[in-house]
């Protein structure tokens, strides 16, 4: 089975968010986490979200994968609400903690989502994903026998096993050393180029955000709002030479200025009246 040939999702669509609102209640208090978020992510494009801790980046990802309800606004993925895609297992998710089952091999960790969904697991598809993340020689290894970077590659392959319409990455390389992180950025770009899936990445690294993405979204401190959306017009395919280019550094500097000038405000938790 050819994974690329199986990618028959329409090129139109992508992610559309309009007027998204999200508040939390903690005891008798409440605070606004997201305020009037409106954003468009083109189909099969790569978008990075950056912002200070607590600004709602991860909350936004949880809403997109239907792990979190929202209070107002509209969220559509290829024209469907998130819960329909979740029911079809059409959303892939990889987190900072790869959360691999230690008693399962690489092969069986990758196939786990399909097993839980009681869907047929094609060994050819699993083998193709193992090759995609370049772990052919470790297909029967267990997580304890892998490096941190290798475990994250397994987690990304597992997120792709259901051929998702949307791939969500929440700080997948945040716990890795800088050298491994940069190498995996290149690996992620290669994987995404070979299998372009609508992708949203949460990261605290501006360089990572710019290097990987077609657009970077800068969010403010709580309540999370969008300060800027910047298209990244650096040519693809991108190599390490991009990191040394003046154009790359100019984009990073521009976005860092927007982040530090408007991204540090925070709303205190207030008493809810009534």
Wavefront OBJ file of the C-alpha trace (Angstrom):
o trace
v 0.000 0.000 0.000
v 1.425 3.408 -0.973
v 0.824 6.038 1.695
v 1.245 8.943 -0.704
v -1.284 7.475 -3.102
v -3.709 7.002 -0.227
v -3.703 10.725 0.605
v -6.959 11.603 -1.080
v -8.041 14.416 1.241
v -9.193 17.488 -0.697
v -6.638 20.272 -1.170
v -9.316 22.823 -0.261
v -10.343 23.116 3.348
v -7.715 23.174 6.056
v -8.462 24.678 9.476
v -10.835 27.622 9.966
v -11.188 29.196 13.427
v -13.490 32.179 13.922
v -14.099 34.115 17.127
v -12.965 31.262 19.384
v -13.552 31.824 23.100
v -12.498 29.640 26.006
v -12.781 30.251 29.755
v -11.955 28.079 32.765
v -13.568 27.943 36.183
v -11.509 27.054 39.228
v -13.747 26.858 42.293
v -15.660 30.139 42.453
v -13.211 31.917 40.176
v -12.889 32.070 36.419
v -10.372 33.250 33.868
v -10.414 33.724 30.135
v -7.902 31.473 28.376
v -8.618 32.345 24.717
v -10.219 35.533 23.448
v -11.581 36.042 19.921
v -9.125 33.713 18.171
v -9.581 33.793 14.390
v -7.140 31.902 12.204
v -6.961 30.080 8.880
v -4.547 27.220 8.220
v -4.354 26.173 4.578
v -4.725 22.507 3.723
v -1.408 20.622 3.777
v 0.427 23.665 5.118
v 2.600 23.918 8.239
v 1.691 26.461 10.940
v 3.658 27.205 14.120
v 2.145 28.722 17.271
v 4.433 30.684 19.602
v 3.708 32.700 22.720
v 4.498 32.965 26.421
v 3.727 30.098 28.787
v 0.056 30.007 29.721
v -1.148 31.908 26.658
v -3.423 29.084 25.498
v -1.365 27.449 22.740
v -1.872 23.935 24.078
v -5.508 24.704 24.906
v -6.029 25.621 21.258
v -4.485 22.310 20.170
v -6.715 20.387 22.590
v -9.754 22.127 21.112
v -8.647 21.186 17.605
v -8.372 17.521 18.548
v -11.670 17.561 20.487
v -10.074 17.003 23.897
v -11.383 20.346 25.125
v -14.754 22.084 24.704
v -14.945 25.780 23.836
v -17.402 28.483 24.862
v -18.009 30.373 21.639
v -16.952 30.760 18.033
v -16.478 28.239 15.252
v -13.853 25.572 14.558
v -13.815 23.541 11.341
v -11.269 21.155 9.865
v -11.826 20.455 6.178
v -15.362 21.706 6.703
v -16.106 19.422 9.686
v -16.226 20.055 13.445
v -13.338 18.452 15.395
v -15.485 15.744 16.996
v -16.333 14.236 13.602
v -12.648 13.975 12.677
v -11.859 12.444 16.067
v -14.575 9.854 15.527
v -13.014 9.018 12.145
v -9.532 8.861 13.738
v -8.478 11.583 11.298
v -6.411 13.631 13.772
v -2.826 12.736 14.670
v -1.273 14.000 17.902
v 2.313 13.938 19.184
v 3.311 15.477 22.521
v 6.537 16.370 24.318
v 6.342 13.027 26.111
v 6.217 10.331 23.401
v 4.238 8.104 25.825
v 5.334 4.832 24.241
v 4.285 1.618 25.931
v 7.546 0.130 27.271
v 6.568 -3.510 26.667
v 5.699 -2.937 23.013
v 8.143 -2.871 20.115
v 8.482 0.084 17.768
v 6.249 -1.716 15.292
v 3.526 -2.407 17.860
v 3.654 1.091 19.364
v 3.072 2.571 15.924
v 0.127 0.260 15.241
v -1.515 0.888 18.629
v -4.040 3.603 17.524
v -5.500 1.310 14.874
v -5.697 -1.574 17.324
v -7.560 0.600 19.846
v -9.921 1.711 17.078
v -10.480 -1.952 16.154
v -9.306 -1.271 12.628
v -7.211 -3.545 10.459
v -3.489 -3.018 10.876
v -1.601 -3.360 7.605
v 1.959 -4.534 8.185
v 2.911 -2.880 4.884
v 1.677 0.523 6.122
v 3.501 0.094 9.444
v 6.688 -0.878 7.588
v 6.331 2.158 5.329
v 6.008 4.467 8.323
v 9.007 2.847 10.005
v 10.968 3.532 6.822
v 9.607 7.090 6.690
v 11.079 7.847 10.130
v 14.225 5.866 9.267
v 13.977 3.250 12.010
v 14.094 0.109 9.868
v 16.843 -1.446 11.985
v 14.901 -0.809 15.202
v 11.442 -2.082 14.236
v 11.561 -4.790 16.920
v 13.298 -2.684 19.580
v 11.536 -1.526 22.723
v 11.499 2.114 23.895
v 14.221 1.567 26.530
v 16.581 0.572 23.710
v 16.008 3.847 21.811
v 17.412 7.346 22.199
v 15.091 10.247 23.038
v 15.101 11.411 19.435
v 14.285 7.925 18.160
v 11.363 7.659 20.589
v 9.970 10.939 19.250
v 10.235 9.624 15.697
v 8.193 6.604 16.783
v 5.599 8.962 18.284
v 5.366 10.911 15.016
v 4.983 7.698 13.017
v 2.242 6.600 15.430
v 0.469 9.943 14.912
v 0.532 9.319 11.154
v -0.702 5.705 11.215
v -4.341 6.643 10.593
v -3.407 8.894 7.634
v -4.760 11.958 9.483
v -6.214 15.047 7.889
v -4.675 17.115 10.689
v -1.383 16.570 12.525
v -0.972 18.357 15.874
v 2.454 18.623 17.518
v 2.722 20.025 21.048
v 6.394 20.748 21.856
v 7.474 17.343 20.482
v 11.179 18.177 20.769
v 11.059 20.414 23.840
v 12.738 17.922 26.191
v 15.641 17.118 23.850
v 19.116 18.618 23.763
v 19.715 21.360 21.199
v 21.749 19.242 18.778
v 19.152 16.454 18.716
v 16.371 19.020 18.409
v 17.917 20.637 15.326
v 18.488 17.246 13.726
v 14.867 16.264 14.353
v 13.663 19.557 12.890
v 15.326 18.468 9.659
v 13.797 15.001 10.018
v 10.331 16.485 10.568
v 10.702 18.671 7.482
v 11.698 15.616 5.433
v 8.737 13.613 6.743
v 6.316 16.481 6.124
v 7.708 17.016 2.611
v 7.250 13.334 1.771
v 3.797 13.257 3.309
v 2.357 16.800 3.440
v -0.352 16.865 6.098
v -2.066 19.964 7.494
v 0.153 20.508 10.529
v -0.008 22.788 13.589
v 3.038 22.919 15.879
v 3.232 24.478 19.344
v 6.765 25.515 20.258
v 8.636 27.916 22.544
v 11.505 28.173 20.057
v 11.136 31.020 17.561
v 13.898 29.587 15.379
v 12.136 26.214 15.256
v 8.817 27.921 14.481
v 10.208 29.912 11.564
v 12.404 27.145 10.178
v 9.563 24.627 9.931
v 6.506 26.681 9.062
v 4.661 28.285 6.180
v 3.190 30.720 8.696
v 3.941 31.636 12.306
v 1.192 32.739 14.682
v 2.292 34.881 17.647
v -0.037 34.781 20.660
v -0.260 37.145 23.626
v -0.266 36.302 27.302
v -3.561 35.356 28.946
v -6.137 35.868 27.723
v -4.617 34.407 24.586
v -5.161 36.530 21.509
v -3.380 36.618 18.168
v -0.793 39.383 17.984
v 0.494 38.585 14.504
v 0.334 36.051 11.685
v 3.502 36.083 9.586
v 3.935 34.167 6.322
v 7.364 32.558 6.052
v 8.432 32.976 2.443
v 11.720 31.112 2.775
v 12.194 28.652 -0.084
v 11.575 24.936 0.314
v 13.143 22.456 0.677
v 14.901 24.049 3.654
v 18.353 23.028 4.802
v 20.599 24.118 7.670
v 21.925 26.889 5.436
v 18.579 28.673 5.913
v 19.447 29.091 9.606
v 22.417 31.260 8.602
v 20.557 33.465 6.131
v 19.823 37.134 6.896
v 16.214 36.617 5.733
v 15.687 33.919 8.371
v 17.099 36.068 11.160
v 15.085 39.083 10.022
v 11.831 37.100 10.343
v 12.836 35.770 13.774
v 13.742 39.273 14.981
v 10.473 40.722 13.665
v 8.382 38.081 15.427
v 10.368 38.272 18.666
v 9.765 42.011 18.731
v 6.016 41.446 18.355
v 6.101 38.755 21.034
v 7.965 40.836 23.612
v 6.068 44.039 22.871
v 2.620 42.502 23.235
v 2.967 38.988 24.555
v 3.607 39.413 28.249
v 0.289 40.742 29.505
v -1.701 38.398 31.702
v -5.223 38.560 33.047
v -5.527 37.759 36.771
v -8.002 35.175 37.910
v -11.085 37.147 38.989
v -14.163 36.422 41.010
v -17.136 35.483 38.897
v -20.145 37.660 39.659
v -23.347 35.640 39.783
l 1 2 3 4 5 6 7 8 9 10 11 12 13 14 15 16 17 18 19 20 21 22 23 24 25 26 27 28 29 30 31 32 33 34 35 36 37 38 39 40 41 42 43 44 45 46 47 48 49 50 51 52 53 54 55 56 57 58 59 60 61 62 63 64 65 66 67 68 69 70 71 72 73 74 75 76 77 78 79 80 81 82 83 84 85 86 87 88 89 90 91 92 93 94 95 96 97 98 99 100 101 102 103 104 105 106 107 108 109 110 111 112 113 114 115 116 117 118 119 120 121 122 123 124 125 126 127 128 129 130 131 132 133 134 135 136 137 138 139 140 141 142 143 144 145 146 147 148 149 150 151 152 153 154 155 156 157 158 159 160 161 162 163 164 165 166 167 168 169 170 171 172 173 174 175 176 177 178 179 180 181 182 183 184 185 186 187 188 189 190 191 192 193 194 195 196 197 198 199 200 201 202 203 204 205 206 207 208 209 210 211 212 213 214 215 216 217 218 219 220 221 222 223 224 225 226 227 228 229 230 231 232 233 234 235 236 237 238 239 240 241 242 243 244 245 246 247 248 249 250 251 252 253 254 255 256 257 258 259 260 261 262 263 264 265 266 267 268 269 270 271 272 273 274
